């Protein structure tokens, strides 16, 4: 039983004994004692003062004295006004380490059999461009939140919705027809998603030139944007695609296949996977059918131009377009269809969408329209809204080709990891080239993932690649290096000192230094960190916890030459502590999708 539960039970008994207060142990709130005070857990006694009819200090002292006398895990207490600080007995901490050091996934829970899943959608790329830095934050956040929810004991299904239809896809297709001269990934040596993205940018360049020409001829800029020949051709191509025109459909299938192959390579490099992939081209028709039924049922309405809308003005919102006047779908239409398919597939407890905060309104509307259409499970939709990623030189724009492609960024990160490692002398130990290449890759991914995930999801962030790869400070490589250092200590203890880990140490005479206690307290917090982070859908809480643990261990290590300890029992205990720390670092970094090396 954890110290918090032991204390809650004891305090509940003491409150009844001293003041005849009946209270459920779960209602007794214990806080971590502030660093400037002595103690581990703090009880605020003010809620019990009225019933006790004594001053806060008197109540705190009476509770503290009685609990300390009756509860063996409490070694002492102190009172600061109405705050009662309990100090935990050293034996509790030592036993805690020895009992849990070999637990493979300390603090992790398993989902109950048959539990309804939380369905987490992330990635959701468009097939007109490669994945970029914004997608990286989305993918890393969605994957990590999924793993975090699993660690907290939830059944999770990871899904992707590929936006493989619409006007943006037609723009790439049209530009390739006009300017591509039959270019393919094979003929050009360009990765498929990058090749298609090239033509999306090319469309925009020619489109802007046409707008400029029309404006110079006297047309307004708004009219020119609508009447530019390229835009009219793209709109006609979309209508032909929806009509299943064989020529347009074949081109669409060919170019999408290039993009899918490219995406798969990037996903693999990022360590991202999905349980199921949906395609907008397969879901939008169900959305259209749902809209047409809603129109027939009087839930939706048609305007004079033939377009179909939802009137949400009574709910404090506006009118939302669901079908254009030419009958083609919008994003909301396909989301109505996809949500139905997803709920049918999984009978989900929650439908979570990991999408940037610029779509906050979209998901408010989606939930409301589903409920108006009679789908009560629309209330299960949750939008995990996150901030945008910016670069030191500003925002990214796909149409203008000013994005940072995910593949290019990964390559840059690997190159930086290699250069930094060589500069720091981390790769001069005769390791073979293949192992070194893998080390540079996992350092690069550790830097990238940690830098992005340590930021609270709701905040915008500025990504600086050079700052992320550092073996000091709050970075992925610092934590990875700490893990490698610990594993080195454990290896040396076996190879050089021949320590037998199967025999438990005699701990009767062992005391803990303040820095050891700090480490053990942090290890003790791991289950509650997972629980709190999952509740808040925040991998950042895990990232910052594991940084604190690594920092605390390094502080201890600098003061304590572990392998030089002459007391065999103390040596063995400290090595068990090392084992425990390394496992928690590995597991917590695993939630973030970060691999930790055995040596560096």
ABEGO torsion letter per residue (X at the ends): XBAAAAAAAAAAAAAAAAAGBBBBAAABBBBBBBAABBEABBBBAAAAAAAAGBBAAAAAAAAAAAAAAABAABAEBBBBEABBBBBBBAAAAAAAAAAAAABABBGBBBBBBGBBBBBBBBGGBBAABBBBAAAAAAAAAAAAAAAAAAAAGBBBBBBBBBBABEAAAAAAAAAAAAAAGGBBAAAAGBBAAAAAAAAAAAAAAAAAAAAAAAAAAGBBAAAAAAABAAAAAAAAAAAAAAAGBAAAAAAAAAAAAAAAAAAAAAAAAAGBBBABBBBAAAAAAAAAAAAAAAAAAGABBBBAAGBBBBBAAAAGBBBBBABBAAGBBBAAAAAAAAAAAAAAAAGBABBBBBBBAAAAAAAAAAAAAAAAAGBAAAAABBBBBBBBBBBAAEBBBAAAGABBBAAAAAAAAAAAAAAAAAAAGAAAAGBBAAAAAAAAAAAAAAAAAAAAAABBAABBBBBBAAAABBABEBBAAAAAAAAAAAAAAAAAAAAAAGBBAABBBBAAABBBBAAAAAAAAAAAAAAAAAAAAAAAGBAAAAAAAAAAAAAAAAAAAAABBAAABABAAAAAAAAAAAAAAAAAAAAAAAAAGBBBBABX
